[in-house]
Amino acid sequence: MSFDYHQKTKHSYESIRNSPNHLDWSLQPSALKIYNQFEDIIKLDGKSDIHNFIYRLGGITAKKTYPGTEYFLRTLPSAGALFPVEIYFQVREVKGFKDGIYHFDVANSSVKFLYALDGDGVESAFNDNRAVKGFIILYSTIYYRSSWKYKDRGFRYCLLDCGHALGALEASAYLYNHACVIRYQFDKIMLNKAFGFGDQEFFLSCGILGIPKTDRIETFNMHLEDINPQFERNEMIEMAYQDSLDLISCKSKYTFSEFSFHKEIFEETIFKRRSIREFTTSTITKASYETVLEIALKPVMSDCDEEVQLYCFVNAVEGMERGLYLNGKCLKEGDFRQKAGYFCLEQALGRESAVTFFLTTRSQNYQSAYQKAGIIGHRIYLLSEYLKIGCSGIGAYYDDETKAFLQTDEMILYGVAIGT
Ligand SMILES: Cc1cc2nc3c(=O)[nH]c(=O)nc-3n(C[C@H](O)[C@H](O)[C@H](O)COP(=O)(O)O)c2cc1C
């Protein structure tokens, strides 16, 4: 089973060599959306728990400066540091906020008030349109930020990055003791129009932190202007979005996952998280490996939970035979470092790691399965940092050759490498 778009955007040894990707850096879009026409802002203040909760969803944690350019890194990793995901939220009956729609203005570490609710709200986009007292955090993607570099394959990265954003939400909700449910099933087209997105930006998912009330919300009357700059249209991505909008036979999962991190250290972890650029090929402990697996595979609460498998190339784990594993079972014994590196488009990260994971699915619900892979990736990132080992997401891999080695007909969604 494979989604048509996924098939068409596979990397292979030949495709990489036959169509080299030349980038025009002068066309790179900004990674920061700013609603200049709105002036009502709340500067996020580190003394407020609720402000801190918002900041950890995607705030800036580092600045990189190179001659003539600077860019920001955030609580989220992002393929190529392109950050295609934008964060909006609705607030209802929360102290310190007017009821309304806000945009997380990452550049200015603040939130901008875009619209005042007046008996209406985004709940009208949900089947069970009960008013939510609390937060509804909405995630969209401006796909050109990614397709500018990754071309047609860019939609995959948008979905993974959005999954990472949901993972950051899970982490921040855990830190500030909020229960959070992820939802993929809502009228995204209606909301895309209300937010004035045109064809350039679209919603992918949301997280609900709040209590459903008895009153129903029937309408949403907001009409924002499109403020996205010029972009280059990608028809394949727009079609892939449309073709994967309708979710089929979704199974909801409402099992709450308990985490038991030392909260102060976990908070530091969120701020310190970075992608490792180079591994030393050293071993990690079996306990670290098992903890990463256990946390990665804990249930994710959502209204469309898709099965994602975690294949593991165990390269260097103390007390474990090297080999390829699935669900704790060794499928093939052997030293597959070279193969793992090759599958990751010959990146040393896949070869020199202690473990290289590949996440796969046979799900028909492409958007939710892909975002779940990003959530799992985010858990692996945070846990690695917490355990003082390194991690990097790997979105570039040879699809069919990896599949053949894993002996699976599932789609390969993501690679993630950990080690020291
Ligand atoms: C979906 C995704 C795919 C990525 N793919 C690669 C990759 O193939 N190779 C690589 O070296 N880094 C990869 N990265 C790491 C990013 O380059 C990194 O997250 C980004 O530069 C931001 O840096 P930070 O994670 O240290 O904040 C990926 C990250 C994500 C989230």
The ligand as an SDF file (V2000), in Angstrom:
LIG
                    3D

 31 33  0  0  0  0  0  0  0  0999 V2000
   12.1680   15.9980    9.2390 C   0  0  0  0  0  0  0  0  0  0  0  0
   13.6300   16.2580    9.4150 C   0  0  0  0  0  0  0  0  0  0  0  0
   14.5380   15.7300    8.5220 C   0  0  0  0  0  0  0  0  0  0  0  0
   15.9010   15.9720    8.6840 C   0  0  0  0  0  0  0  0  0  0  0  0
   16.7790   15.3940    7.8140 N   0  0  0  0  0  0  0  0  0  0  0  0
   18.1170   15.5730    7.9850 C   0  0  0  0  0  0  0  0  0  0  0  0
   19.0470   14.9010    7.1330 C   0  0  0  0  0  0  0  0  0  0  0  0
   18.6590   14.1330    6.2260 O   0  0  0  0  0  0  0  0  0  0  0  0
   20.3700   15.1130    7.3660 N   0  0  0  0  0  0  0  0  0  0  0  0
   20.8270   15.9470    8.3750 C   0  0  0  0  0  0  0  0  0  0  0  0
   22.0480   16.0980    8.5430 O   0  0  0  0  0  0  0  0  0  0  0  0
   19.9470   16.5930    9.2040 N   0  0  0  0  0  0  0  0  0  0  0  0
   18.6220   16.4080    9.0460 C   0  0  0  0  0  0  0  0  0  0  0  0
   17.7150   17.0230    9.9010 N   0  0  0  0  0  0  0  0  0  0  0  0
   18.2060   17.9040   10.9810 C   0  0  0  0  0  0  0  0  0  0  0  0
   17.9900   19.3840   10.6360 C   0  0  0  0  0  0  0  0  0  0  0  0
   18.9320   19.7970    9.6970 O   0  0  0  0  0  0  0  0  0  0  0  0
   18.0180   20.2480   11.9210 C   0  0  0  0  0  0  0  0  0  0  0  0
   16.8960   19.9170   12.6970 O   0  0  0  0  0  0  0  0  0  0  0  0
   17.9770   21.7160   11.6220 C   0  0  0  0  0  0  0  0  0  0  0  0
   19.1400   22.1410   11.0020 O   0  0  0  0  0  0  0  0  0  0  0  0
   17.7680   22.5320   12.8930 C   0  0  0  0  0  0  0  0  0  0  0  0
   18.8000   22.3100   13.8180 O   0  0  0  0  0  0  0  0  0  0  0  0
   18.5260   21.7810   15.2820 P   0  0  0  0  0  0  0  0  0  0  0  0
   17.7700   20.4890   15.1670 O   0  0  0  0  0  0  0  0  0  0  0  0
   19.8800   21.6240   15.8820 O   0  0  0  0  0  0  0  0  0  0  0  0
   17.6990   22.8100   16.0110 O   0  0  0  0  0  0  0  0  0  0  0  0
   16.3570   16.7770    9.7730 C   0  0  0  0  0  0  0  0  0  0  0  0
   15.4390   17.2890   10.6820 C   0  0  0  0  0  0  0  0  0  0  0  0
   14.0940   17.0190   10.5130 C   0  0  0  0  0  0  0  0  0  0  0  0
   13.1150   17.5480   11.5250 C   0  0  0  0  0  0  0  0  0  0  0  0
  1  2  1  0
  2  3  1  0
  2 30  2  0
  3  4  2  0
  4  5  1  0
  4 28  1  0
  5  6  2  0
  6  7  1  0
  6 13  1  0
  7  8  2  0
  7  9  1  0
  9 10  1  0
 10 11  2  0
 10 12  1  0
 12 13  2  0
 13 14  1  0
 14 15  1  0
 14 28  1  0
 15 16  1  0
 16 17  1  0
 16 18  1  0
 18 19  1  0
 18 20  1  0
 20 21  1  0
 20 22  1  0
 22 23  1  0
 23 24  1  0
 24 25  2  0
 24 26  1  0
 24 27  1  0
 28 29  2  0
 29 30  1  0
 30 31  1  0
M  END
$$$$
